[in-house]
Amino acid sequence: MKVPITVACWDYDRTRALFDGRVAIEGCDVNLLNLPVEETFFRALNGAEFDVTELSFSSYTMQRSRGTCPYVAIPVFLSRSFRHSGIYVRTDLGIERPEDLAGRPVGTPEYQLTAGVWQRGMLQDQHGVSSDSIEWWTGGVEQPGRHEKIPFTAPEGTHVKRIPDTETLTEWLREGRIHAFIAPREPKCFVNREPNIGRLFPKFADVERRYYEDTRIFPIMHIVGIRESLVEQYPWLPSSVYKAFNQAKRVAQSDLQQQAALKVMLPWLVAEYEDTVARMGEDWWSYGVGGNESTLNTFTRYHHEQGLSARRMTLPDLFAATTLDSVKV
């Protein structure tokens, strides 16, 4: 008899083969929910509604370090992204390089967001701008009243404050009350090309390529969690889920190579694919612990240094034991 499970994640190219049935999760009768990441995270973190779920890497690590997470992760990284593009500044206040952020008020939706962990870590490691040299302001970006999904106490010396629940970070950036803003999503004042709002790194793709060449890190944003009580009942489940997500990713990567009729509406898709392979290798969006140790360990270091983890997490702390290594034929 197959195990009934509910799986919640977004309809990425790398999950589409699960949604359309080209790839199945062995041993499971799957109810797949196509949900935007914000809804998935909220429902998973607040009510543990799903058996298998996409999760914020930062939120998961916070809960896991406290022993309060109902999920255990498998090393499936549904979202990876360089985040240099997500640092916005007031262009009229003399911010021309990362070092100019020191001593400034900077907004971020939630201090614990995975993107922010990577951005603060990058600013510190590559540019010498420490988190405690910045005055952080959190709150809603376009809608007022946003709060941290998981409460935490900022470490001593780090200044994290909330804007009023009746105001937004976009308003504060527009009015110059914060001098910069870091987040996964663009603020509307940038999208609308309002005056004096720009990116810290206008040619962000060049900066991100150099960052990768220097560090060999492709930042991980989201992981996949499985309800730990189910793993205890069905020890084979993490391996089955991990295998299926890997197969779905391989289908998506194969689609990117189709030149006769492009499957994605980018005219130079094939050239971009070939350039990416040349820079990052055939399996540039790799799943699994093996080959991702440096990226994972850098994240856990940043997370702990920024006061978000109760302790520095190790890779066996984070991932289901059966997925720490993979079968080789």
C-alpha positions, 0 to 999 in steps of 0.5 A: 500500500502506498503512503499518502503524502501532501507535498507543497512547493512552487511550480518551478521548471525543476519541479514541473515533472512532478506536477505533470506526472512525468516523475513519481515519488516511489512508494507514495500516493502524492497530493501536490499543492502548487503554492507561492513560497510565502504561503508555503512557508507561512503554513508550514512554519505556523501549522506544519500543514504539509508532509513534504514542503519547501522551506526557507533555509534560514527559518528551518535552520533557526527552528532546527537549532532550537529543537522546535522544527517538525521537519527534517530536511533533505538536500534538495535546493529548490531555490538558489540565487546570487543576491547582489541584485537585491541591494537597493540604495538611495543614489543621492546619498553618496552610496557608491560602493558597499563600504559606504553602507557602514553606519547607515540605516538599512531596511529589510523585510525580516532580519531572518530571511535567507537572502539577507543572511547571504547578503550580510555575509557577503558584505562582511566577507567580501567588503568588510562591512559587518552587520553590527556596523549597520542600523537595521530596520524591519517591517512590511515592504509594500503592506504595513505590519509585517513581522518576523516569522520566527521571533529572535533576539538580536545579538549584543551590538547588532541594532535591529529595530521595527518601523511602525506597523502603519508604515512601509519600508518602500515609503521609508526608502522613498523618503530617505529615512532608510538609505538602502534596502535589501530583500529578495523582491524589488521594492515598487519604488525601484520597479517604477523607476522613481528618482534616486532609487537604484541598485548598489551593483548596477551591473550585478551579473558581472559582480555575481560572476566574479563572486562565484569565481572567487568563492565557488559559492552558489547561494542556497535559499530554499530546502525541502523538509519532510515531517520527522514523524513520517521519517520515523515511521517510513525510514525509506521516505527521504531517499524516495523524495530526494530521488524524485526531486533529482529526476525532476531537475534533470528533466528541466535541465534537459529542456534548457538544451533544446535548440530546435524549438526553445522551451523558454522565451529567452532568445539566447537561452542556448548561449546562456546555458552553454556559458553557465556550463562553462563557468559552473560545470554540468551540474551547476544547480546540484542537489545533495550534500556532496559538492555543496559542503562549502556553500552549506558550511558558509551559510551555517557560519553566517547564520550563527554569527548573525545571531539566528542559530542557537548554535552553529549547525553541522550538516548531519544536524540539518539533513536526514541521515539517509540523504547525507550520501548518495548511491553511485553506480 
